[in-house]
C-alpha cells in the first residue's frame, strides 16, 4: 500500500493533524508505523507544539494513543467515517512568498505582458529569453548582477513590477489562505471557475513560531490562476485565495539532528500531473536555485514590523512554471478537472491532491470559533 512517507522517511520526527470523526481534529505523530494521537490539555494544537523550545523532543516523548497504522490512515478517504489526515497546521497564518526564483520571475513577467492570454505568451517568452539568456540561474536578489538583469529587461521594454520583487531587495509576501482553510493530503484542490489558464506550484512550506524560529518544513501546492493574476497584480488575492486552493502536507518534519534548515536549502521537489485524458506532465523545482534564503524570507514576513501570535506557515515559492503544451500548440499547460497532482521531495514525503472547481470542493465550514468550541467541549482548553 502506498503511503505519504517511505519507511525511511518515517524515522524522522513528524507532526501532523488527523480528523477523528465524531471527535474533531487531533495533533498526531508517527511511531513504529503507527499514527499516535498526542493531543492533550498541555498542547491541544499543532500551534502550541511549534511554540515550544524543543518541539521535536516533545513530540518524540509525548504520551498518546494509537489511531491505527500509518498506511491505513493514508488510504482513508477525506471526509469519510474513519480518521483521515488534515493539513498539518491549525491556527498559524498561511503566508506565501512569490517570485523567489529568478527563473519563475520571467514567467510572471510573461503572464503580465500577455494579459492572461496563453496564446501571446510564447512570443514574449522567446523575446525575454533572447534578452537575458541563461543568466538567471543562481541569481541572488538584490545583488549587482540582479540589478544588471533588471536594467537589461527594462531596456528591452519589458519592465514589470515582478522585476522589483523578483530581484530587488524586498520580497513579495502575501496571504495565501485563511487560518484553518488549507486542505491536506488526499483532498481536492480548487480552481476558481473564472480561470482558464492555471497550474500547480510545488513548494516547500516552513513552519515558523511566533518568535520567528523555523521549527520544521512540509510540502505545499500554491494553486495558481495564471490568467487572473496576469490580467492585473491587483487580482492576486482573487487568483490565490479560493476554496481549497491551498494544499499543505502530508506532515511537518520537525528540525533536529537528522533534518535541518540546510536540508530545506538543498531540497529537490518533483511534480507529476496525471490527467483524466491520459496526459502526464513531470516537473522539478530545486531549492538550491532560490534567489532569497529561507531565513531572509521569514525575517521579511515576521518581526518587529509584523507579529503573528500563532506563528505562520510560509510557502517559499517555486522554480516550476509549466510551458509544455497540453491541447493547443503554443498555448502551454492548463489544468483539467480530475487532474491528479503529486508533489514529492525526499525527506518530506508526497502530497497528492485532485483538481476540482472551487465551487465543487467541500465548503470550508470549520473556522477558529468552531475549533475553540470543539476543544472546550473535549476539555482541552485550560
DAJO-V44267 format. One record per residue. N is the residue number from 0. RES is the residue in one small letter. SS is DSSP state (~ for helix, > for strand, _ for the rest). Layout:
BEGIN
n->N res->RES ss->SS
n->N res->RES ss->SS
END
This chain:
BEGIN
n->0 res->x ss->_
n->1 res->x ss->_
n->2 res->x ss->_
n->3 res->x ss->_
n->4 res->x ss->_
n->5 res->x ss->_
n->6 res->x ss->_
n->7 res->x ss->_
n->8 res->x ss->~
n->9 res->x ss->~
n->10 res->x ss->~
n->11 res->x ss->_
n->12 res->x ss->_
n->13 res->x ss->>
n->14 res->x ss->>
n->15 res->x ss->>
n->16 res->x ss->>
n->17 res->x ss->>
n->18 res->x ss->>
n->19 res->x ss->>
n->20 res->x ss->_
n->21 res->x ss->_
n->22 res->x ss->_
n->23 res->x ss->>
n->24 res->x ss->>
n->25 res->x ss->>
n->26 res->x ss->>
n->27 res->x ss->>
n->28 res->x ss->>
n->29 res->x ss->>
n->30 res->x ss->>
n->31 res->x ss->_
n->32 res->x ss->_
n->33 res->x ss->>
n->34 res->x ss->>
n->35 res->x ss->>
n->36 res->x ss->>
n->37 res->x ss->_
n->38 res->x ss->_
n->39 res->x ss->>
n->40 res->x ss->_
n->41 res->x ss->_
n->42 res->x ss->>
n->43 res->x ss->_
n->44 res->x ss->_
n->45 res->x ss->~
n->46 res->x ss->~
n->47 res->x ss->~
n->48 res->x ss->~
n->49 res->x ss->~
n->50 res->x ss->_
n->51 res->x ss->_
n->52 res->x ss->_
n->53 res->x ss->_
n->54 res->x ss->~
n->55 res->x ss->~
n->56 res->x ss->~
n->57 res->x ss->~
n->58 res->x ss->~
n->59 res->x ss->~
n->60 res->x ss->~
n->61 res->x ss->_
n->62 res->x ss->_
n->63 res->x ss->_
n->64 res->x ss->>
n->65 res->x ss->>
n->66 res->x ss->>
n->67 res->x ss->>
n->68 res->x ss->>
n->69 res->x ss->~
n->70 res->x ss->~
n->71 res->x ss->~
n->72 res->x ss->~
n->73 res->x ss->~
n->74 res->x ss->~
n->75 res->x ss->_
n->76 res->x ss->_
n->77 res->x ss->_
n->78 res->x ss->_
n->79 res->x ss->_
n->80 res->x ss->_
n->81 res->x ss->_
n->82 res->x ss->_
n->83 res->x ss->>
n->84 res->x ss->>
n->85 res->x ss->>
n->86 res->x ss->_
n->87 res->x ss->_
n->88 res->x ss->_
n->89 res->x ss->_
n->90 res->x ss->_
n->91 res->x ss->_
n->92 res->x ss->>
n->93 res->x ss->>
n->94 res->x ss->>
n->95 res->x ss->>
n->96 res->x ss->>
n->97 res->x ss->>
n->98 res->x ss->_
n->99 res->x ss->_
n->100 res->x ss->_
n->101 res->x ss->~
n->102 res->x ss->~
n->103 res->x ss->~
n->104 res->x ss->~
n->105 res->x ss->~
n->106 res->x ss->~
n->107 res->x ss->~
n->108 res->x ss->~
n->109 res->x ss->~
n->110 res->x ss->~
n->111 res->x ss->~
n->112 res->x ss->~
n->113 res->x ss->_
n->114 res->x ss->_
n->115 res->x ss->_
n->116 res->x ss->_
n->117 res->x ss->~
n->118 res->x ss->~
n->119 res->x ss->~
n->120 res->x ss->~
n->121 res->x ss->~
n->122 res->x ss->~
n->123 res->x ss->~
n->124 res->x ss->~
n->125 res->x ss->~
n->126 res->x ss->~
n->127 res->x ss->~
n->128 res->x ss->~
n->129 res->x ss->~
n->130 res->x ss->~
n->131 res->x ss->~
n->132 res->x ss->_
n->133 res->x ss->_
n->134 res->x ss->_
n->135 res->x ss->_
n->136 res->x ss->_
n->137 res->x ss->_
n->138 res->x ss->_
n->139 res->x ss->_
n->140 res->x ss->_
n->141 res->x ss->_
n->142 res->x ss->_
n->143 res->x ss->~
n->144 res->x ss->~
n->145 res->x ss->~
n->146 res->x ss->~
n->147 res->x ss->~
n->148 res->x ss->~
n->149 res->x ss->~
n->150 res->x ss->~
n->151 res->x ss->~
n->152 res->x ss->~
n->153 res->x ss->~
n->154 res->x ss->~
n->155 res->x ss->_
n->156 res->x ss->_
n->157 res->x ss->_
n->158 res->x ss->_
n->159 res->x ss->_
n->160 res->x ss->~
n->161 res->x ss->~
n->162 res->x ss->~
n->163 res->x ss->~
n->164 res->x ss->~
n->165 res->x ss->~
n->166 res->x ss->~
n->167 res->x ss->_
n->168 res->x ss->_
n->169 res->x ss->_
n->170 res->x ss->_
n->171 res->x ss->>
n->172 res->x ss->>
n->173 res->x ss->>
n->174 res->x ss->>
n->175 res->x ss->>
n->176 res->x ss->>
n->177 res->x ss->_
n->178 res->x ss->_
n->179 res->x ss->_
n->180 res->x ss->_
n->181 res->x ss->_
n->182 res->x ss->>
n->183 res->x ss->_
n->184 res->x ss->_
n->185 res->x ss->_
n->186 res->x ss->_
n->187 res->x ss->>
n->188 res->x ss->>
n->189 res->x ss->>
n->190 res->x ss->>
n->191 res->x ss->_
n->192 res->x ss->_
n->193 res->x ss->_
n->194 res->x ss->_
n->195 res->x ss->_
n->196 res->x ss->_
n->197 res->x ss->>
n->198 res->x ss->>
n->199 res->x ss->_
n->200 res->x ss->_
n->201 res->x ss->>
n->202 res->x ss->>
n->203 res->x ss->>
n->204 res->x ss->>
n->205 res->x ss->>
n->206 res->x ss->>
n->207 res->x ss->>
n->208 res->x ss->_
n->209 res->x ss->_
n->210 res->x ss->_
n->211 res->x ss->_
n->212 res->x ss->_
n->213 res->x ss->>
n->214 res->x ss->>
n->215 res->x ss->>
n->216 res->x ss->>
n->217 res->x ss->>
n->218 res->x ss->>
n->219 res->x ss->>
n->220 res->x ss->>
n->221 res->x ss->>
n->222 res->x ss->_
n->223 res->x ss->>
n->224 res->x ss->>
n->225 res->x ss->~
n->226 res->x ss->~
n->227 res->x ss->~
n->228 res->x ss->~
n->229 res->x ss->~
n->230 res->x ss->~
n->231 res->x ss->_
n->232 res->x ss->~
n->233 res->x ss->~
n->234 res->x ss->~
n->235 res->x ss->~
n->236 res->x ss->~
n->237 res->x ss->~
n->238 res->x ss->~
n->239 res->x ss->~
n->240 res->x ss->_
n->241 res->x ss->_
n->242 res->x ss->_
n->243 res->x ss->_
n->244 res->x ss->_
n->245 res->x ss->>
n->246 res->x ss->>
n->247 res->x ss->>
n->248 res->x ss->>
n->249 res->x ss->>
n->250 res->x ss->>
n->251 res->x ss->>
n->252 res->x ss->>
n->253 res->x ss->>
n->254 res->x ss->_
n->255 res->x ss->>
n->256 res->x ss->_
n->257 res->x ss->_
n->258 res->x ss->>
n->259 res->x ss->_
n->260 res->x ss->~
n->261 res->x ss->~
n->262 res->x ss->~
n->263 res->x ss->~
n->264 res->x ss->~
n->265 res->x ss->_
n->266 res->x ss->_
n->267 res->x ss->>
n->268 res->x ss->>
n->269 res->x ss->>
n->270 res->x ss->>
n->271 res->x ss->>
n->272 res->x ss->>
n->273 res->x ss->>
n->274 res->x ss->_
n->275 res->x ss->_
n->276 res->x ss->_
n->277 res->x ss->_
n->278 res->x ss->_
n->279 res->x ss->>
n->280 res->x ss->>
n->281 res->x ss->>
n->282 res->x ss->>
n->283 res->x ss->>
n->284 res->x ss->>
n->285 res->x ss->>
n->286 res->x ss->~
n->287 res->x ss->~
n->288 res->x ss->~
n->289 res->x ss->_
n->290 res->x ss->_
n->291 res->x ss->_
n->292 res->x ss->_
n->293 res->x ss->~
n->294 res->x ss->~
n->295 res->x ss->~
n->296 res->x ss->~
n->297 res->x ss->~
n->298 res->x ss->~
n->299 res->x ss->~
n->300 res->x ss->~
n->301 res->x ss->_
n->302 res->x ss->>
n->303 res->x ss->_
n->304 res->x ss->_
n->305 res->x ss->>
n->306 res->x ss->_
n->307 res->x ss->_
n->308 res->x ss->_
n->309 res->x ss->_
n->310 res->x ss->_
n->311 res->x ss->>
n->312 res->x ss->>
n->313 res->x ss->>
n->314 res->x ss->>
n->315 res->x ss->_
n->316 res->x ss->_
n->317 res->x ss->_
n->318 res->x ss->_
n->319 res->x ss->_
n->320 res->x ss->_
n->321 res->x ss->_
n->322 res->x ss->_
n->323 res->x ss->_
n->324 res->x ss->_
n->325 res->x ss->_
n->326 res->x ss->_
n->327 res->x ss->_
n->328 res->x ss->_
n->329 res->x ss->_
n->330 res->x ss->_
n->331 res->x ss->_
n->332 res->x ss->_
n->333 res->x ss->_
n->334 res->x ss->_
n->335 res->x ss->_
n->336 res->x ss->_
n->337 res->x ss->_
n->338 res->x ss->_
n->339 res->x ss->>
n->340 res->x ss->>
n->341 res->x ss->>
n->342 res->x ss->>
n->343 res->x ss->>
n->344 res->x ss->>
n->345 res->x ss->_
n->346 res->x ss->_
n->347 res->x ss->_
n->348 res->x ss->>
n->349 res->x ss->>
n->350 res->x ss->>
n->351 res->x ss->>
n->352 res->x ss->>
n->353 res->x ss->>
n->354 res->x ss->>
n->355 res->x ss->>
n->356 res->x ss->>
n->357 res->x ss->_
n->358 res->x ss->_
n->359 res->x ss->_
n->360 res->x ss->_
n->361 res->x ss->_
n->362 res->x ss->_
n->363 res->x ss->_
n->364 res->x ss->_
n->365 res->x ss->_
n->366 res->x ss->_
n->367 res->x ss->~
n->368 res->x ss->~
n->369 res->x ss->~
n->370 res->x ss->~
n->371 res->x ss->~
n->372 res->x ss->~
n->373 res->x ss->~
n->374 res->x ss->~
n->375 res->x ss->~
n->376 res->x ss->~
n->377 res->x ss->_
n->378 res->x ss->_
n->379 res->x ss->_
n->380 res->x ss->_
n->381 res->x ss->_
END
